[in-house]
Amino acid sequence: MPENTAEVTAAGIARLAGVGRAAVSNWRRRHADFPKPVGGTETSPSFALPEVEQWLRDQGKLAEVPLRERVWQQLAGHPAGAVTALRHAGCALLLVRDRPRAWLKVAAVTDAQLARVLPTALADVLVARFGVPGPVNTPTAADLLPSVPLLRAAAELAAGTGACEAFEFLLGRHLDANPRQYTLTPQGPAELMAALASPAAGPAARTVLDPASGTGSLLRAVREPVALHAQESDPELAALTALRLALNSGADVDVRTGDTLRADAFGQLAADAVLCHPPFNERNWGHDELAYDPRWEYGFPARTESELAWVQHALAHLREGGTAVLLMPPAVASRRSGRRIRADLLRRGALRAVIALPAGAAPPYGIPLHLWVLRRPGAGQSPAPQVLLVDAAGGAAGGSETGREKLPWPAVQSMVLDAWVPFDRTGSAEEQPGISRVLPVIELLDDDVDLAPARHLPPPSGDRGAAALDVVREKLADTLRRTAELTPPPAGPATQPVRRPLTTVGELARAGALLLRAGGVGASPDGGGPVLTEHDVLAGTGPSGTLPEGPAEDPVRTEAGDVVVPVLGGGSVARVVDEATAGAALGRNLHLLRPDPAALDPWFLAGFLRGTANHRQASSYASTSTRLDVRRLQLPRLPLAEQQQYGGRFRDLARFEDALRTAGRLGEQLVQGLYDGLTDGTVTPE
């Protein structure tokens, strides 16, 4: 085996072959020629990627490893670590993007020669984009030698998707694999913040600063910038951000490292816009040593108010009339320790809007975060007399476990911008009950200076009052009548259990009677496309997730007649996909079974998969969760005509179950509406 060969774990092998990890464990036990571990630990071994690829091809389990998977496995198994590999790949992709002929010239040599000549070519393109000294150090020949196969594969991937898209794919996979290592700003909030920073009247923001840039998501969302400035305390992350921004646009990119509040790298910069997702609830932000810093124009922040230090840092780096948008924890709007600074921001017209986002918008996903929109007042300009408050938290359903797959961001963004754009142009906007309101500053300058939007907005009127509740009640009555009609008839007399010959899902898959696929969130070039999530299957609702933006990854798509089964949690659930759900991508922790209609009835299949005893014998148990091995689920061997008899009965049960769910939701809506109406006076006791 060549030295420095990329390694892959059992999870990576499963992803390459499109199977579960249990299948990889079975291959290791059953096949003596399965590749031997070359690294890792006894409980989590790693294998040489070329040996694994060859074994999968020899066994007929893989016709050809997808290029994107090969590149990712080479990056993830790099001997110097994924971050170093990602930096090397980003440098090579920047060369491919900016100087394609130079790449073709240096690539037409052996691997050893490429490692020797590549540093000079990379140095030229890095200096041209970032200057000297720049945020990205040129790797040496010795550094690059283990990376050469990765760089060639990344360039091949870029030839099909583009250099920017190739890097976004690799960076996105790395971030998904290390979710606790990075604080991410998802695409939806990033695009909304960039839109808020572009004035409704006047020229667009050309010079933009992010003083806590992280992975560069906020600056990447800026449309047609001229210059992008970023500061990040982690040098490795700063290098990745610089490469990401340089690959994404032709703007001047200036990324610097250091502690922003203690060592501001852009002391004289006056930007058109500042976008910032600062660290939350920091106590060690520099309170003791920065007491006399000139940035505290609106008051010296308390030790517990690090976010208000970031607010004033952003204002200090704006030109007159420039806009800053910061993502903030909701407590900053109401903590007593910050009320004096909030009051001064209002009095002097710097704070223009506070926008409450739905929970799940960004980490921490369980909290409905706020956006603060600020503008640097001009000299001699009268303070703005009004401020805009928007509560978008009620404009979208709550999230799934992470919250990211459930938020309809186009609707949230439209709701916010429909209020902000007219307010930005004229200083006023039409009130939307329960959603937005323009409030005189004087009304907020009380003892608390509480800026939480929900506390100052009148309740929505569209779904309240006796008339609206009557509509809900009528729908509930109709649903209950339908539920009664669908109630299953009495069961027949008790008989002895019938012993039938059984088969398993795994055996049916091997025989070609059904196709078995595992779900997982892929990507879409435009970030669109519905995703059927685990929550949707359990709740019996339509697809509520969306694909992340990125190079298309061909996610598993559902078709009418497919059977979808959740694999976590221990509940006996199986759902037959209808025409309305067909075409949705299959989410995580779901398995899809596509029966051959000439051999299997889908309702018969789904019905028998829901048996409690069936799930119990096919489940494995860990300390905190239960996982279903779909291949071990059993069903009887029956002729198709008899399957269809069972299938008809199972379909009737599914309709009854759907009616019960609908009745439950309407009942909860009616009960809560009556509580709300009686307490706020829109419904009388009579």
Disulfide bonds with the S-S distance in Angstrom:
none
